[in-house]
Amino acid sequence: MSKPNYVLVVDTNRKPLNPCTPGVARSLLKAKKAKVFRRYPFTIILNQAVENKPKPMQLKLDPGSKTTGIALLQEEKVVWAGELTHRGQQIKDSLESRRALRRGRRHRKTRYRKARF
């Protein structure tokens, strides 16, 4: 598989086009033919409408117990890849912490304090 180093491109009507390499995107930005549309994933928007039919893309998912891998493929090249970290362990840890605090309050041996009023 190739290195996922591509810039996503949309036209003025926000229709997706074929992704380009960072060098082509940089030259389009310098020539004022495009602007930055989004920082992550890095996407540029062209200033003029283009009649271009993009190649189909596939979304691939790799589910796991702690993280899920996400990849955007165009034919065999990886256009974008990322990881999604699950919150399952974080939620479990916070519940266990709350449980320990409650148990500590219940089983704490404290002397009887007389009511002050």
C-alpha positions as CSV (number, residue, x, y, z in Angstrom):
1,M,0.0,0.0,0.0
2,S,1.1,3.5,-0.7
3,K,1.8,6.2,1.9
4,P,-1.4,8.2,2.8
5,N,-0.2,11.6,1.8
6,Y,-2.9,13.3,-0.2
7,V,-4.9,16.5,0.0
8,L,-8.7,16.3,-0.4
9,V,-10.2,18.7,-3.0
10,V,-13.7,20.1,-3.4
11,D,-14.9,22.5,-6.1
12,T,-16.8,25.8,-5.5
13,N,-20.1,23.8,-5.2
14,R,-18.5,21.6,-2.5
15,K,-18.6,18.6,-4.7
16,P,-15.7,16.2,-4.1
17,L,-13.0,15.9,-6.7
18,N,-10.0,13.6,-7.0
19,P,-7.4,14.1,-4.2
20,C,-4.1,15.6,-5.2
21,T,-0.6,15.5,-3.8
22,P,0.6,18.2,-1.3
23,G,2.9,19.7,-4.0
24,V,0.0,20.3,-6.4
25,A,-2.1,21.7,-3.6
26,R,0.7,24.0,-2.5
27,S,1.0,25.4,-6.1
28,L,-2.8,25.9,-6.3
29,L,-2.8,27.8,-3.0
30,K,0.2,30.0,-4.1
31,A,-1.4,30.8,-7.4
32,K,-4.7,31.8,-5.5
33,K,-6.6,29.2,-7.5
34,A,-7.7,27.5,-4.2
35,K,-8.2,28.2,-0.5
36,V,-8.0,26.1,2.6
37,F,-11.4,24.6,3.3
38,R,-10.7,22.5,6.3
39,R,-7.6,21.8,8.4
40,Y,-8.3,18.2,9.4
41,P,-8.5,16.3,7.2
42,F,-6.7,18.9,5.1
43,T,-9.0,19.9,2.3
44,I,-8.8,22.7,-0.3
45,I,-11.6,24.3,-2.1
46,L,-11.1,25.5,-5.7
47,N,-12.2,29.0,-6.7
48,Q,-13.7,28.0,-10.0
49,A,-16.1,25.2,-10.8
50,V,-14.6,22.2,-12.6
51,E,-16.3,19.6,-14.7
52,N,-14.6,16.5,-13.4
53,K,-16.0,13.1,-12.4
54,P,-14.0,11.7,-9.4
55,K,-12.9,8.1,-9.3
56,P,-14.9,6.0,-6.7
57,M,-13.5,5.7,-3.2
58,Q,-13.9,3.0,-0.6
59,L,-14.2,3.4,3.1
60,K,-12.4,0.5,5.0
61,L,-12.9,-0.2,8.7
62,D,-10.8,-2.3,10.9
63,P,-12.7,-2.8,14.2
64,G,-10.7,-3.6,17.3
65,S,-11.3,-3.8,21.0
66,K,-9.4,-0.6,21.9
67,T,-9.2,1.3,18.6
68,T,-10.9,1.2,15.2
69,G,-8.8,1.8,12.1
70,I,-10.4,3.9,9.3
71,A,-9.0,4.2,5.8
72,L,-10.2,5.9,2.6
73,L,-9.0,4.1,-0.5
74,Q,-9.0,5.1,-4.2
75,E,-8.3,2.0,-6.2
76,E,-5.2,0.6,-4.3
77,K,-3.8,3.9,-2.9
78,V,-4.6,5.0,0.6
79,V,-5.9,8.6,0.4
80,W,-6.5,9.1,4.2
81,A,-6.0,6.9,7.2
82,G,-6.9,7.4,10.9
83,E,-7.6,5.8,14.2
84,L,-10.6,6.1,16.5
85,T,-9.9,5.3,20.1
86,H,-12.8,3.8,22.0
87,R,-13.9,5.2,25.4
88,G,-14.9,1.8,26.9
89,Q,-11.9,1.5,29.2
90,Q,-12.1,5.1,30.3
91,I,-15.8,4.7,31.2
92,K,-15.0,1.4,33.1
93,D,-12.2,3.1,35.1
94,S,-14.4,6.1,36.1
95,L,-17.2,3.7,37.3
96,E,-14.7,1.7,39.3
97,S,-13.3,4.9,40.9
98,R,-16.8,6.0,41.8
99,R,-17.6,2.6,43.3
100,A,-14.4,2.7,45.4
101,L,-15.2,6.2,46.7
102,R,-18.8,5.0,47.7
103,R,-17.5,1.9,49.4
104,G,-15.0,4.0,51.3
105,R,-17.7,6.3,52.6
106,R,-19.9,3.4,53.6
107,H,-17.3,1.4,55.4
108,R,-15.4,4.2,57.0
109,K,-15.3,4.0,60.8
110,T,-16.1,7.5,62.1
111,R,-17.1,8.5,65.6
112,Y,-20.7,9.7,66.2
113,R,-20.9,13.5,66.0
114,K,-23.7,15.0,68.1
115,A,-26.1,17.3,66.2
116,R,-25.1,21.0,66.6
117,F,-28.5,22.6,66.7
